[in-house]
Amino acid sequence: MKILMLAPEPFFQPRGTPLSEYFRIKALSDLGHKIDLVTYHLGEDVKIKNLRILRIPNLFLIREIKIGPSWAKIPLDFLLFWKAFFQLVRSDYDLIFSHEEAALLGVILAKIWRRPHLYDMHSSLPQQLENFNFSRSKMLRALFKGLEKFILKNSQSIIVICLDLLQKVAKGGYKNRAVLVENFLDFKGEDFSAQQIEKKRQEFASRGEKIILYTGNFQSYQGIPLLLEAAKRIKEKAVFLFVGGNGARIEEMRQKVKTLKIEDRIVFNPEIAPSLIPLFISVADVLVSPRTSGTNTPLKIYSFMKSGKPIVATNLWTHTQVLSPEISVLAEPDPQSLADGIIFALHQEEAQDRARKCKQLAEREYTYPRYLEKIRLSLQKAQKAS
């Protein structure tokens, strides 16, 4: 098929939805489809067979788009719509494939051109307002609920990334259109030697400290303050390594570290290329995800599962959709429980046993052929319904 894809994000940047979009495109290409991607002016060009990137003009001189909802996206999505509109005028497409809020634009365009529409539902639109503390307006939340219902009703196929979204779609009466495609793919890193791993470990733990690793952004729902509070309660030799975040967020957390007086055990490493994440995971003794809100499964969980390292995560639905006490250490979302969970993961053989089971599960369930099959199924659903 020839597919017109709408992505209302900076593409490519190494963060949540753009990462997911990258692997969707790769899978579509490997299945033999051609993709014209209409996206923002921001981001790095990537080379994938059968992909053509079509960027909107930078009319508003916007240089950065923060993660989550923002007012800056409104004018950019306006340009995205018209870029896609004129692309449909010039070329014929078999399918419109839209991500996040661009699905509203995709549905409208699909109706005009009488083409099937596939909605890639990375999150619930009204829930984003809460997760990112964007607005407490009941009117705005009601509007987003209405938009989401309209998109679901008028999409012939729906990709969901976690069980929570699958349940939400099923509750609305659209389960037969949905395909669960977990975001478990990641970039293949280098084959790092034992010497490279040891050298990197020495950068952060030169005195033989244990390394507890967090990777990802520093948004409020990620629970970074909770993890810092837990770090204060762990008295043994340990380094808490935070990989990700930007300057402003890191500085905010540095102030928290100073207040807690734990500067000697906290290391902040700015955002890195996705291909380097496996190196940082290799040097860690324990991997941690301290999320405090939200319901989507964090992308990093799948990378963590494949590593064979003990995972400590908060005992919330955002994690327990995928993790269980048999394959991970689940802690209540309070500082002492999280600290106890980390200590257990550091010292108990049971934690190592769970990590081995977790890796076996990931190697069995989260494979590229299965991913391709799910993408193929979502396309078939769209074609059948059209």
Order of alpha helices (4+ residues) and beta strands (2+ residues): beta-alpha-beta-beta-alpha-beta-alpha-beta-alpha-alpha-beta-alpha-beta-alpha-beta-alpha-beta-alpha-beta-alpha-beta-alpha-beta-alpha-beta-alpha-alpha-alpha
